[in-house]
Amino acid sequence: KDLALELAALGARGARVVSQGRAQYFALHASSGHLVTAERIDREQLCESESECVLRCELIVEGEMKAYAVEVEITDINDNTPVFGESQKELSISETTVTGTRFPLPMSHDPDVGVNSLQSYALSGDEHFSLSVQAGADGEKYPELVLAKALDREEAAFHELLLRASDGGEPARTGTARIRVAVLDANDNAPAFSQAVYTVRVPEDVPVSSTLLSVTATDPDDGTNGEVMYSFRKLTNAVTKFFLLESNTGEIKLLKNLDFEERNSYELEVQARDGGGLFDTAKVSIS
């Protein structure tokens, strides 16, 4: 009806629906003329975090040698719960740390979009800590632990906290991460990356397991306070699928074949943390 075609003529002229690619998400219901779903459609799998998700197909009427273009917008439902890259996080904080000092907390990822995506963080625990959420230039929310009251290792050697991430669905979905703070002695220097931004260009056919680049941070402290460990600051599906960061060396290696036509650049954020809990961050741009 929408295409001004006669229902009775569709069967006689041989009409069918064809989608791009291997997956055929839609079909033509011959008796009613309705466009119907032929497979389960997962918006997050098809479009990841894109604000608009549109699938395109064609109705081909073989008898007339005509093709009619059809666009189907896939709208989001709240079918994903915010998930932390780390469900448990251990922090080591010196008892001499001044109040107001901030420490990065695990970030949560919700592949839904709009109001169904991640909306807020909340922290429960004790009076020594509070939560601050920073908004990045990319619109992401970055949770940070703020020392609100001076620590005393003799009074309490550990503090147990619970970080919650909630989306805006109805009802809202909530993910949690446990934060365990160990109170230690002083650490004077934080790690420092050799540069704030690392940039590298690689061909799309670079072999899997290749080292794309290495990040380097130094810490002049001795012992564990000078030992630097590397990690990704923000864990997304693209990061965990394609890249491995060696925690001891800072080497970033390729886990899966790249495809320029699928995606031509990646922006990563890495963190260098020493044994005393101090850290530095740097950005990595892979083209």
Backbone as CSV, one residue per row, in Angstrom:
resi,resn,N_x,N_y,N_z,CA_x,CA_y,CA_z,C_x,C_y,C_z
1,LYS,0.834,-1.204,0.000,0.000,0.000,0.000,0.869,1.255,0.000
2,ASP,1.903,1.267,0.839,2.783,2.431,0.909,3.536,2.662,-0.399
3,LEU,3.773,1.604,-1.141,4.504,1.726,-2.403,3.566,1.764,-3.611
4,ALA,2.230,1.875,-3.352,1.223,1.929,-4.420,1.275,0.688,-5.312
5,LEU,1.476,-0.465,-4.667,1.490,-1.741,-5.392,0.239,-2.537,-5.047
6,GLU,-0.266,-3.248,-6.016,-1.444,-4.087,-5.790,-0.995,-5.387,-5.141
7,LEU,-1.653,-5.733,-4.002,-1.273,-6.927,-3.263,-1.400,-8.181,-4.115
8,ALA,-2.466,-8.272,-4.891,-2.708,-9.476,-5.688,-1.637,-9.667,-6.754
9,ALA,-1.070,-8.550,-7.201,-0.088,-8.643,-8.275,1.303,-9.017,-7.763
10,LEU,1.536,-8.855,-6.446,2.877,-9.123,-5.920,3.270,-10.576,-6.109
11,GLY,2.350,-11.477,-5.757,2.664,-12.896,-5.876,2.877,-13.305,-7.322
12,ALA,2.064,-12.785,-8.214,2.165,-13.164,-9.621,3.445,-12.623,-10.252
13,ARG,3.881,-11.450,-9.815,5.057,-10.831,-10.430,6.361,-11.244,-9.753
14,GLY,6.268,-11.967,-8.640,7.481,-12.415,-7.963,8.165,-11.304,-7.204
15,ALA,7.694,-11.029,-6.006,8.275,-9.963,-5.193,9.034,-10.557,-4.021
16,ARG,10.180,-9.964,-3.686,10.975,-10.434,-2.545,11.785,-9.270,-1.973
17,VAL,12.181,-9.437,-0.735,12.948,-8.410,-0.034,14.396,-8.879,0.093
18,VAL,15.316,-7.999,-0.227,16.745,-8.325,-0.170,17.452,-7.263,0.667
19,SER,18.274,-7.732,1.647,19.070,-6.820,2.481,20.524,-6.892,2.063
20,GLN,21.270,-5.817,2.340,22.698,-5.814,2.068,23.401,-6.758,3.039
21,GLY,24.453,-7.408,2.573,25.211,-8.302,3.443,24.585,-9.691,3.524
22,ARG,25.207,-10.532,4.357,24.750,-11.911,4.469,23.430,-12.025,5.224
23,ALA,23.305,-11.260,6.302,22.104,-11.372,7.142,20.909,-10.733,6.443
24,GLN,19.823,-11.480,6.370,18.581,-10.975,5.794,17.605,-10.724,6.952
25,TYR,17.520,-9.448,7.351,16.748,-9.119,8.548,15.255,-8.978,8.272
26,PHE,14.866,-8.832,7.005,13.458,-8.597,6.701,12.993,-9.523,5.582
27,ALA,11.693,-9.742,5.559,11.088,-10.557,4.509,9.727,-9.962,4.173
28,LEU,9.164,-10.401,3.047,7.847,-9.947,2.615,6.809,-11.010,2.968
29,HIS,5.774,-10.611,3.719,4.670,-11.506,4.042,3.709,-11.483,2.855
30,ALA,3.743,-12.568,2.082,3.054,-12.567,0.793,1.546,-12.336,0.901
31,SER,0.902,-12.929,1.895,-0.557,-12.847,1.962,-1.057,-11.480,2.400
32,SER,-0.231,-10.748,3.176,-0.667,-9.443,3.683,0.061,-8.268,3.030
33,GLY,1.232,-8.541,2.425,2.032,-7.458,1.877,2.843,-6.719,2.926
34,HIS,2.887,-7.244,4.154,3.620,-6.593,5.235,5.114,-6.903,5.137
35,LEU,5.925,-5.902,5.491,7.355,-6.131,5.696,7.518,-6.653,7.117
36,VAL,8.088,-7.845,7.268,8.203,-8.474,8.591,9.668,-8.765,8.895
37,THR,9.972,-8.930,10.170,11.333,-9.277,10.572,11.580,-10.752,10.284
38,ALA,12.779,-11.030,9.790,13.153,-12.408,9.466,14.167,-12.964,10.466
39,GLU,14.838,-12.072,11.211,15.800,-12.487,12.226,15.698,-11.531,13.408
40,ARG,16.233,-11.996,14.561,16.288,-11.126,15.720,17.228,-9.961,15.417
41,ILE,16.824,-8.762,15.788,17.613,-7.555,15.522,18.153,-7.017,16.844
42,ASP,19.483,-6.951,16.942,20.138,-6.413,18.126,20.764,-5.072,17.746
43,ARG,20.163,-3.991,18.225,20.625,-2.651,17.839,22.079,-2.425,18.222
44,GLU,22.487,-2.882,19.421,23.843,-2.637,19.883,24.867,-3.404,19.035
45,GLN,24.508,-4.584,18.580,25.415,-5.351,17.735,25.568,-4.712,16.357
46,LEU,24.491,-4.152,15.853,24.511,-3.574,14.511,25.130,-2.176,14.484
47,CYS,24.806,-1.355,15.469,25.175,0.067,15.398,26.013,0.547,16.571
48,GLU,26.335,-0.320,17.519,27.105,0.039,18.702,26.516,1.288,19.347
49,SER,27.305,2.380,19.457,26.836,3.564,20.188,26.346,4.675,19.275
50,GLU,26.067,4.377,18.003,25.576,5.409,17.094,24.197,5.897,17.539
51,SER,23.960,7.201,17.398,22.696,7.780,17.856,21.517,7.350,16.992
52,GLU,21.780,7.065,15.709,20.710,6.653,14.811,21.108,5.348,14.132
53,CYS,20.206,4.368,14.151,20.492,3.055,13.571,19.462,2.775,12.476
54,VAL,19.912,2.716,11.236,19.024,2.512,10.099,19.496,1.310,9.296
55,LEU,18.573,0.361,9.046,18.849,-0.772,8.163,18.164,-0.523,6.826
56,ARG,18.846,-0.859,5.758,18.317,-0.622,4.414,18.119,-1.950,3.686
57,CYS,17.017,-2.042,2.976,16.747,-3.217,2.160,15.998,-2.772,0.908
58,GLU,15.768,-3.708,0.000,15.072,-3.400,-1.243,13.958,-4.416,-1.477
59,LEU,12.806,-3.911,-1.923,11.727,-4.777,-2.398,11.887,-4.886,-3.911
60,ILE,12.182,-6.086,-4.363,12.405,-6.313,-5.796,11.170,-6.978,-6.390
61,VAL,10.560,-6.328,-7.383,9.418,-6.886,-8.112,9.963,-7.375,-9.458
62,GLU,10.162,-8.681,-9.522,10.867,-9.241,-10.676,10.076,-9.079,-11.973
63,GLY,8.738,-9.208,-11.904,7.926,-9.099,-13.108,8.013,-7.732,-13.741
64,GLU,8.201,-6.690,-12.917,8.300,-5.319,-13.423,9.748,-4.857,-13.575
65,MET,10.707,-5.702,-13.085,12.114,-5.326,-13.089,12.316,-4.007,-12.343
66,LYS,11.645,-3.878,-11.195,11.751,-2.667,-10.384,12.246,-3.019,-8.985
67,ALA,12.938,-2.060,-8.371,13.400,-2.222,-6.991,13.004,-0.985,-6.200
68,TYR,12.413,-1.201,-5.033,11.960,-0.103,-4.171,12.825,-0.096,-2.909
69,ALA,13.466,1.047,-2.629,14.339,1.158,-1.459,13.506,1.339,-0.191
70,VAL,13.908,0.621,0.868,13.206,0.697,2.151,14.240,0.947,3.244
71,GLU,13.952,1.915,4.104,14.802,2.179,5.261,14.012,1.902,6.537
72,VAL,14.631,1.140,7.453,13.988,0.797,8.723,14.860,1.315,9.859
73,GLU,14.335,2.225,10.649,15.081,2.729,11.806,14.864,1.792,12.989
74,ILE,15.970,1.362,13.608,15.911,0.474,14.762,16.043,1.337,16.019
75,THR,14.996,1.421,16.795,15.023,2.242,18.008,15.491,1.414,19.200
76,ASP,16.017,2.100,20.185,16.650,1.453,21.327,15.639,1.096,22.404
77,ILE,15.845,-0.058,23.058,15.143,-0.394,24.289,16.192,-0.606,25.374
78,ASN,15.779,-0.539,26.605,16.728,-0.663,27.715,16.961,-2.138,28.031
79,ASP,17.714,-2.812,27.149,17.960,-4.238,27.321,19.381,-4.544,27.780
80,ASN,20.138,-3.510,28.158,21.500,-3.711,28.648,21.689,-3.026,30.003
81,THR,22.403,-3.708,30.881,22.731,-3.174,32.199,24.122,-2.552,32.176
82,PRO,24.337,-1.411,32.827,25.699,-0.869,32.907,26.661,-1.903,33.489
83,VAL,27.793,-2.097,32.836,28.765,-3.102,33.250,30.116,-2.428,33.459
84,PHE,30.748,-2.718,34.586,32.071,-2.178,34.871,33.135,-3.056,34.233
85,GLY,34.181,-2.423,33.694,35.308,-3.171,33.165,36.004,-3.962,34.258
86,GLU,35.956,-3.446,35.473,36.495,-4.139,36.647,35.392,-4.205,37.695
87,SER,34.969,-5.419,38.046,33.922,-5.564,39.063,34.472,-5.362,40.470
88,GLN,35.784,-5.519,40.631,36.435,-5.275,41.908,37.704,-4.468,41.661
89,LYS,37.889,-3.449,42.446,39.045,-2.568,42.289,39.726,-2.386,43.643
90,GLU,41.046,-2.581,43.652,41.813,-2.360,44.874,42.675,-1.117,44.709
91,LEU,42.572,-0.216,45.668,43.380,1.002,45.679,44.285,0.995,46.896
92,SER,45.482,1.508,46.718,46.411,1.666,47.833,46.660,3.155,48.018
93,ILE,46.288,3.672,49.191,46.382,5.113,49.442,47.201,5.343,50.714
94,SER,48.181,6.216,50.616,49.024,6.532,51.764,48.225,7.252,52.844
95,GLU,48.567,6.962,54.091,47.876,7.643,55.191,48.270,9.107,55.291
96,THR,49.308,9.513,54.568,49.710,10.924,54.570,49.072,11.711,53.427
97,THR,48.238,11.054,52.625,47.588,11.737,51.505,46.685,12.856,52.017
98,VAL,46.786,14.020,51.411,45.992,15.161,51.865,44.543,15.005,51.406
99,THR,43.624,15.541,52.208,42.211,15.492,51.837,41.976,16.284,50.548
100,GLY,41.029,15.830,49.762,40.752,16.445,48.475,41.442,15.749,47.323
101,THR,42.373,14.835,47.622,43.059,14.096,46.558,42.072,13.185,45.842
102,ARG,42.222,13.082,44.533,41.296,12.300,43.704,41.995,11.058,43.150
103,PHE,41.206,9.996,43.006,41.705,8.738,42.451,40.698,8.228,41.423
104,PRO,41.162,7.807,40.240,40.229,7.310,39.218,39.569,6.012,39.642
105,LEU,38.299,5.889,39.348,37.542,4.681,39.644,37.199,3.968,38.340
106,PRO,36.854,2.681,38.409,36.457,1.960,37.191,35.270,2.641,36.519
107,MET,35.302,2.657,35.197,34.193,3.226,34.431,33.234,2.129,34.014
108,SER,31.959,2.508,33.909,30.935,1.566,33.476,30.566,1.851,32.025
109,HIS,30.184,0.792,31.320,29.791,0.932,29.910,28.401,0.343,29.708
110,ASP,27.524,1.109,29.065,26.172,0.652,28.721,25.971,0.919,27.237
111,PRO,25.872,-0.137,26.415,25.781,0.076,24.961,24.468,0.687,24.494
112,ASP,23.452,0.781,25.367,22.218,1.459,24.979,22.507,2.938,24.721
113,VAL,21.573,3.649,24.108,21.766,5.060,23.783,20.692,5.904,24.440
114,GLY,20.917,7.225,24.424,19.926,8.153,24.980,19.712,7.949,26.459
115,VAL,18.470,8.069,26.886,18.155,7.945,28.309,18.416,6.537,28.815
116,ASN,18.451,5.536,27.921,18.694,4.158,28.335,20.165,3.868,28.604
117,SER,21.041,4.809,28.272,22.468,4.614,28.506,22.827,5.044,29.933
118,LEU,24.105,4.952,30.263,24.578,5.318,31.595,24.231,6.770,31.925
119,GLN,23.626,6.985,33.100,23.217,8.335,33.492,23.918,8.839,34.751
120,SER,24.198,7.950,35.716,24.728,8.446,36.988,25.546,7.388,37.717
121,TYR,26.429,7.885,38.603,27.202,7.040,39.522,26.836,7.417,40.957
122,ALA,26.953,6.446,41.854,26.737,6.703,43.280,27.714,5.844,44.075
123,LEU,28.177,6.360,45.211,29.157,5.658,46.042,28.615,5.511,47.453
124,SER,28.750,4.316,48.003,28.409,4.087,49.412,29.618,3.483,50.104
125,GLY,29.804,3.818,51.362,30.969,3.316,52.083,31.070,3.968,53.442
126,ASP,32.089,4.818,53.638,32.233,5.485,54.937,32.589,6.955,54.744
127,GLU,32.739,7.642,55.844,32.901,9.092,55.826,34.248,9.558,55.280
128,HIS,35.194,8.654,55.087,36.509,9.062,54.606,36.518,9.396,53.114
129,PHE,35.484,8.958,52.384,35.508,9.113,50.938,34.201,9.682,50.401
130,SER,34.325,10.428,49.300,33.159,10.915,48.568,33.391,10.667,47.081
131,LEU,32.356,10.915,46.284,32.425,10.648,44.854,32.348,11.949,44.067
132,SER,33.193,12.066,43.051,33.121,13.170,42.114,33.037,12.584,40.712
133,VAL,32.139,13.116,39.890,31.978,12.629,38.522,32.319,13.770,37.573
134,GLN,33.361,13.566,36.775,33.806,14.572,35.827,33.244,14.270,34.438
135,ALA,32.863,15.311,33.717,32.362,15.153,32.352,33.490,15.460,31.378
136,GLY,33.820,14.485,30.528,34.885,14.671,29.548,34.385,15.414,28.328
137,ALA,35.324,15.842,27.491,34.964,16.552,26.261,34.167,15.674,25.315
138,ASP,34.329,14.341,25.468,33.593,13.401,24.608,32.209,13.066,25.156
139,GLY,31.825,13.716,26.266,30.513,13.465,26.850,30.496,12.329,27.853
140,GLU,31.608,11.606,28.000,31.672,10.501,28.948,31.733,11.038,30.379
141,LYS,31.234,10.211,31.314,31.304,10.544,32.741,32.441,9.746,33.373
142,TYR,33.333,10.449,34.064,34.498,9.818,34.670,34.373,9.875,36.196
143,PRO,34.136,8.736,36.861,34.007,8.748,38.323,35.376,8.816,38.996
144,GLU,35.460,9.592,40.053,36.687,9.714,40.818,36.380,9.602,42.300
145,LEU,37.282,8.940,43.021,37.170,8.833,44.469,37.898,10.009,45.094
146,VAL,37.230,10.711,46.000,37.814,11.886,46.647,38.014,11.587,48.126
147,LEU,39.229,11.809,48.597,39.507,11.631,50.024,38.913,12.800,50.794
148,ALA,37.891,12.522,51.595,37.180,13.585,52.309,37.674,13.756,53.748
149,LYS,38.270,12.706,54.300,38.750,12.763,55.685,40.081,12.027,55.760
150,ALA,41.038,12.577,56.513,42.381,12.003,56.592,42.330,10.552,57.067
151,LEU,43.201,9.729,56.465,43.262,8.314,56.816,44.215,8.079,57.981
152,ASP,43.924,7.033,58.743,44.782,6.621,59.852,44.907,5.109,59.779
153,ARG,46.096,4.631,59.364,46.261,3.195,59.172,46.086,2.416,60.461
154,GLU,46.479,3.016,61.575,46.314,2.326,62.854,44.843,2.218,63.252
155,GLU,44.041,3.147,62.763,42.599,3.104,63.052,41.876,2.126,62.138
156,ALA,42.208,2.134,60.853,41.599,1.222,59.884,42.568,1.013,58.734
157,ALA,42.965,-0.247,58.520,43.921,-0.561,57.457,43.230,-0.718,56.101
158,PHE,41.901,-0.976,56.104,41.159,-1.169,54.857,39.816,-0.450,54.934
159,HIS,39.332,-0.027,53.771,38.006,0.573,53.654,37.290,-0.103,52.487
160,GLU,36.061,-0.566,52.716,35.265,-1.242,51.692,34.176,-0.298,51.178
161,LEU,34.156,-0.062,49.862,33.204,0.858,49.244,32.463,0.141,48.127
162,LEU,31.286,0.673,47.761,30.501,0.111,46.658,30.141,1.228,45.684
163,LEU,30.553,1.063,44.434,30.271,2.037,43.378,29.128,1.510,42.516
164,ARG,28.089,2.338,42.330,26.931,1.947,41.528,26.846,2.819,40.271
165,ALA,26.473,2.174,39.159,26.228,2.883,37.901,24.805,2.582,37.468
166,SER,24.020,3.614,37.159,22.610,3.434,36.808,22.311,4.091,35.467
167,ASP,21.428,3.443,34.694,20.953,4.075,33.465,19.622,4.780,33.740
168,GLY,19.023,5.358,32.700,17.795,6.129,32.898,16.548,5.426,32.422
169,GLY,16.612,4.102,32.244,15.448,3.363,31.776,14.360,3.267,32.821
170,GLU,13.200,2.765,32.394,12.081,2.543,33.310,11.664,1.081,33.231
171,PRO,12.026,0.267,34.238,12.825,0.640,35.415,14.310,0.747,35.074
172,ALA,15.038,1.459,35.930,16.468,1.648,35.700,17.221,0.355,35.970
173,ARG,18.296,0.149,35.210,19.193,-0.975,35.438,20.455,-0.457,36.127
174,THR,21.009,-1.266,37.053,22.147,-0.827,37.857,23.239,-1.887,37.870
175,GLY,24.484,-1.443,37.669,25.653,-2.308,37.808,26.501,-1.833,38.975
176,THR,27.272,-2.737,39.567,28.054,-2.380,40.749,29.507,-2.834,40.609
177,ALA,30.382,-2.147,41.324,31.788,-2.529,41.435,32.214,-2.298,42.883
178,ARG,32.946,-3.249,43.420,33.421,-3.124,44.798,34.809,-2.489,44.811
179,ILE,34.971,-1.501,45.683,36.237,-0.777,45.810,36.822,-1.072,47.183
180,ARG,38.041,-1.609,47.214,38.718,-1.905,48.485,39.958,-1.016,48.581
181,VAL,39.994,-0.180,49.591,41.102,0.759,49.774,42.010,0.243,50.883
182,ALA,43.269,0.018,50.546,44.276,-0.354,51.533,45.088,0.884,51.901
183,VAL,45.232,1.139,53.186,45.948,2.323,53.664,47.419,1.963,53.851
184,LEU,48.300,2.672,53.130,49.737,2.388,53.158,50.529,3.618,53.569
185,ASP,51.852,3.446,53.557,52.743,4.550,53.898,53.041,5.408,52.670
186,ALA,53.817,6.475,52.853,53.962,7.549,51.879,54.568,7.121,50.545
187,ASN,54.170,7.845,49.508,54.707,7.701,48.142,54.849,9.112,47.587
188,ASP,56.070,9.522,47.246,56.336,10.935,46.973,56.126,11.377,45.527
189,ASN,56.306,10.459,44.570,56.257,10.856,43.165,55.274,9.994,42.393
190,ALA,54.572,10.641,41.480,53.645,9.928,40.598,54.350,9.578,39.288
191,PRO,53.923,8.514,38.616,54.484,8.214,37.293,54.197,9.367,36.337
192,ALA,55.053,9.522,35.332,54.864,10.574,34.329,55.134,9.985,32.950
193,PHE,54.144,10.113,32.065,54.325,9.634,30.702,55.324,10.517,29.957
194,SER,56.030,9.914,29.004,57.012,10.660,28.212,56.343,11.684,27.310
195,GLN,55.060,11.488,26.997,54.304,12.459,26.214,52.825,12.327,26.551
196,ALA,52.093,13.411,26.358,50.670,13.418,26.723,49.825,12.690,25.698
197,VAL,50.234,12.730,24.431,49.477,12.086,23.348,50.436,11.274,22.493
198,TYR,50.100,10.000,22.284,50.862,9.133,21.394,50.050,8.933,20.115
199,THR,50.703,9.116,18.969,50.019,8.994,17.681,50.754,7.992,16.809
200,VAL,49.988,7.097,16.178,50.597,6.112,15.295,49.660,5.848,14.123
201,ARG,50.244,5.612,12.944,49.483,5.246,11.747,49.929,3.854,11.320
202,VAL,48.982,2.958,11.107,49.305,1.583,10.723,48.458,1.173,9.532
203,PRO,48.969,0.299,8.659,48.152,-0.215,7.554,47.107,-1.191,8.082
204,GLU,45.991,-1.291,7.398,44.909,-2.150,7.885,45.282,-3.631,7.856
205,ASP,46.324,-3.998,7.077,46.719,-5.403,6.998,47.871,-5.737,7.941
206,VAL,48.127,-4.900,8.950,49.174,-5.216,9.924,48.818,-6.537,10.612
207,PRO,49.771,-7.467,10.751,49.465,-8.803,11.285,48.985,-8.765,12.734
208,VAL,48.095,-9.696,13.055,47.653,-9.868,14.438,48.863,-10.209,15.314
209,SER,48.872,-9.733,16.541,49.948,-9.889,17.533,51.080,-8.890,17.328
210,SER,50.994,-8.032,16.299,52.020,-7.013,16.108,51.956,-5.968,17.223
211,THR,53.115,-5.425,17.575,53.168,-4.313,18.522,52.992,-3.017,17.740
212,LEU,51.907,-2.295,18.004,51.608,-1.072,17.270,52.428,0.113,17.782
213,LEU,52.599,0.183,19.110,53.419,1.221,19.716,53.613,0.874,21.179
214,SER,54.503,1.593,21.847,54.727,1.410,23.281,54.617,2.762,23.977
215,VAL,53.895,2.768,25.095,53.833,3.966,25.931,54.832,3.796,27.076
216,THR,55.398,4.907,27.536,56.435,4.845,28.564,56.172,5.892,29.635
217,ALA,56.183,5.438,30.881,56.072,6.353,32.019,57.178,6.020,33.013
218,THR,57.737,7.037,33.646,58.813,6.836,34.616,58.396,7.367,35.976
219,ASP,58.963,6.758,37.008,58.678,7.150,38.390,59.991,7.065,39.165
220,PRO,60.483,8.189,39.714,61.787,8.180,40.391,61.785,7.528,41.768
221,ASP,60.623,7.132,42.277,60.582,6.500,43.595,61.253,5.135,43.564
222,ASP,61.609,4.616,44.747,62.245,3.316,44.884,61.212,2.240,45.216
223,GLY,61.617,0.970,45.022,60.765,-0.154,45.414,59.454,-0.171,44.653
224,THR,58.433,-0.659,45.325,57.126,-0.763,44.670,56.556,0.600,44.312
225,ASN,56.946,1.640,45.043,56.458,2.984,44.726,57.005,3.507,43.407
226,GLY,58.039,2.858,42.867,58.589,3.270,41.587,58.295,2.301,40.461
227,GLU,57.602,1.210,40.774,57.245,0.228,39.751,55.956,0.665,39.051
228,VAL,56.014,0.780,37.726,54.889,1.301,36.943,54.160,0.156,36.257
229,MET,52.834,0.139,36.398,51.974,-0.815,35.707,51.029,-0.036,34.797
230,TYR,50.809,-0.578,33.593,49.994,0.107,32.592,48.635,-0.588,32.450
231,SER,47.606,0.215,32.179,46.265,-0.327,31.948,45.481,0.661,31.097
232,PHE,44.396,0.167,30.480,43.489,1.048,29.745,42.615,1.805,30.738
233,ARG,42.478,3.097,30.537,41.647,3.919,31.430,40.167,3.654,31.193
234,LYS,39.794,3.411,29.932,38.388,3.248,29.570,38.254,1.981,28.729
235,LEU,37.461,1.032,29.230,37.286,-0.235,28.527,35.985,-0.216,27.730
236,THR,36.108,-0.298,26.404,34.938,-0.405,25.536,35.067,-1.682,24.715
237,ASN,34.001,-2.009,23.999,34.033,-3.218,23.172,35.148,-3.143,22.135
238,ALA,35.337,-1.969,21.524,36.371,-1.824,20.501,37.764,-2.010,21.089
239,VAL,37.999,-1.493,22.300,39.315,-1.606,22.926,39.633,-3.062,23.248
240,THR,38.715,-3.754,23.933,38.975,-5.129,24.356,39.011,-6.091,23.181
241,LYS,38.338,-5.761,22.083,38.278,-6.657,20.925,39.560,-6.569,20.093
242,PHE,40.131,-5.364,19.952,41.224,-5.170,19.004,42.596,-4.981,19.645
243,PHE,42.656,-4.549,20.920,43.956,-4.156,21.450,44.252,-4.796,22.806
244,LEU,45.526,-5.131,23.007,46.027,-5.653,24.278,47.142,-4.738,24.751
245,LEU,47.044,-4.295,26.001,48.090,-3.460,26.592,48.868,-4.302,27.600
246,GLU,50.160,-4.519,27.320,51.017,-5.277,28.235,51.247,-4.430,29.483
247,SER,50.816,-4.948,30.630,50.839,-4.150,31.858,52.247,-3.814,32.325
248,ASN,53.226,-4.648,31.982,54.584,-4.409,32.466,55.418,-3.551,31.523
249,THR,55.194,-3.664,30.219,56.058,-2.998,29.245,55.433,-1.774,28.592
250,GLY,54.099,-1.653,28.616,53.436,-0.546,27.939,53.239,-0.780,26.454
251,GLU,53.531,-1.997,25.968,53.331,-2.297,24.552,51.845,-2.491,24.261
252,ILE,51.368,-1.886,23.176,49.992,-2.069,22.732,50.033,-2.972,21.501
253,LYS,49.407,-4.158,21.626,49.446,-5.159,20.570,48.068,-5.344,19.950
254,LEU,48.066,-5.842,18.721,46.830,-6.043,17.973,46.281,-7.450,18.223
255,LEU,44.989,-7.527,18.590,44.348,-8.811,18.859,43.527,-9.330,17.687
256,LYS,43.078,-8.440,16.804,42.167,-8.834,15.727,42.475,-7.992,14.494
257,ASN,42.245,-8.574,13.308,42.520,-7.867,12.065,41.738,-6.560,11.987
258,LEU,42.418,-5.498,11.547,41.784,-4.197,11.360,41.117,-4.131,9.987
259,ASP,40.107,-3.278,9.881,39.399,-3.085,8.612,39.159,-1.597,8.440
260,PHE,39.886,-0.974,7.507,39.772,0.472,7.301,38.350,0.873,6.963
261,GLU,37.661,0.058,6.142,36.307,0.416,5.727,35.326,0.342,6.890
262,GLU,35.612,-0.498,7.865,34.723,-0.606,9.027,34.970,0.529,10.026
263,ARG,36.246,0.846,10.235,36.599,1.949,11.151,38.040,2.348,10.862
264,ASN,38.292,3.660,10.717,39.620,4.102,10.309,40.431,4.772,11.412
265,SER,39.916,4.836,12.632,40.714,5.412,13.714,40.172,4.954,15.067
266,TYR,41.058,4.936,16.056,40.700,4.565,17.422,41.379,5.534,18.374
267,GLU,40.653,5.960,19.396,41.191,6.831,20.431,41.175,6.062,21.747
268,LEU,42.343,5.853,22.332,42.465,5.105,23.577,42.993,6.024,24.676
269,GLU,42.729,5.635,25.911,43.285,6.356,27.049,43.971,5.338,27.955
270,VAL,45.251,5.552,28.225,46.024,4.615,29.033,46.412,5.275,30.350
271,GLN,46.665,4.405,31.332,46.997,4.885,32.662,48.252,4.174,33.152
272,ALA,49.137,4.925,33.772,50.323,4.363,34.419,50.161,4.571,35.918
273,ARG,50.215,3.471,36.664,49.996,3.538,38.113,51.184,2.880,38.820
274,ASP,51.654,3.539,39.888,52.740,2.930,40.649,52.181,2.149,41.832
275,GLY,53.074,1.505,42.578,52.638,0.641,43.669,51.993,1.374,44.829
276,GLY,52.108,2.688,44.851,51.496,3.462,45.921,50.165,4.073,45.549
277,GLY,49.673,3.800,44.346,48.358,4.277,43.946,48.354,5.572,43.169
278,LEU,49.523,6.202,42.952,49.560,7.425,42.151,49.575,7.062,40.667
279,PHE,49.096,7.985,39.833,48.900,7.631,38.429,49.113,8.837,37.514
280,ASP,49.259,8.523,36.235,49.252,9.518,35.168,48.491,8.915,34.001
281,THR,47.912,9.764,33.162,47.161,9.273,32.008,47.692,9.918,30.733
282,ALA,47.510,9.195,29.626,47.904,9.699,28.314,46.921,9.180,27.285
283,LYS,46.803,9.873,26.186,45.915,9.461,25.104,46.726,8.804,23.995
284,VAL,46.117,7.818,23.347,46.730,7.124,22.212,45.793,7.229,21.024
285,SER,46.307,7.759,19.910,45.515,7.900,18.687,46.077,6.953,17.637
286,ILE,45.257,5.968,17.224,45.668,4.990,16.218,44.861,5.230,14.942
287,SER,45.558,5.562,13.875,44.908,5.770,12.578,45.250,4.605,11.674
